Amino acid sequence: MEFWYLWVVFAVLCVATVFVILKASKALRGHNEETKRTYAQIERLTALKADFRGASAEKVRGEDAAHVLDGAFAVLQAKLENDADPDRCFAEMNEPQQNIYTLYWLVQDVQTSLSFFFKNNGEPLRAFCPRALHAVGANTLGKAAEEMYAMFDETNEEASLEPAKLDTLDAAFAKVFARDTLLTNIQSYAAEHAEKIFGAA
């Protein structure tokens, strides 16, 4: 037993090896799950794009409101991704397309807060947000978005982010925000401008 300590080292190495294998296995499972989610999202967007490309006003009115917004986003996102210059492409989109695209991200982000949308997105989505809300008849929400945008306006040298005011505006927006109502408004707007939104994409 002259080299008994080697057995201790061997035992420690075995434990460490098992630990590393378990960690690697867990990481691989996590990676595989994330890959599956990514592919599932790609397949979903592809199906939505196929379903809504060229959609008529009648189709838009007959679908679930949330599904319509997802479908419009899929059509517009595909247009952006297929262009060599997505920024230029978005700038050249017609106003209803820009409004719908902006509202898609707004609906996603305001589940956190209105200020999260403005922190999480740059121009021109920030500037288009109030316009888009007013366009679909959500004027109270649009007014709150105007006040929020005033603090994020990169062209205004006097604009400043005041945490207390951000919190106040977030609370005021959350109080009047009704997701289903906004989605219904968006659906009506999309039906009214179906040819511009879905046909020109």
Sequence and secondary structure as in RCSB ss.txt:
>XXXX:A:sequence
MEFWYLWVVFAVLCVATVFVILKASKALRGHNEETKRTYAQIERLTALKADFRGASAEKVRGEDAAHVLDGAFAV
LQAKLENDADPDRCFAEMNEPQQNIYTLYWLVQDVQTSLSFFFKNNGEPLRAFCPRALHAVGANTLGKAAEEMYA
MFDETNEEASLEPAKLDTLDAAFAKVFARDTLLTNIQSYAAEHAEKIFGAA
>XXXX:A:secstr
 TTHHHHHHHHHHHHHHHHHHHHHHHHHHHHHHHHHHHHHHHHHHHHHHHHHTT  HHHHHHS HHHHHHHHHHH
HHHHHHTSS HHHHHHHS HHHHHHHHHHHHHHHTTT HHHHHHH  TTHHHHHHHHHHHTT HHHHHHHHHHHH
HH TT TT    HHHHHHHHHHHHHH  HHHHHHHHHHHHHHTHIIIII  
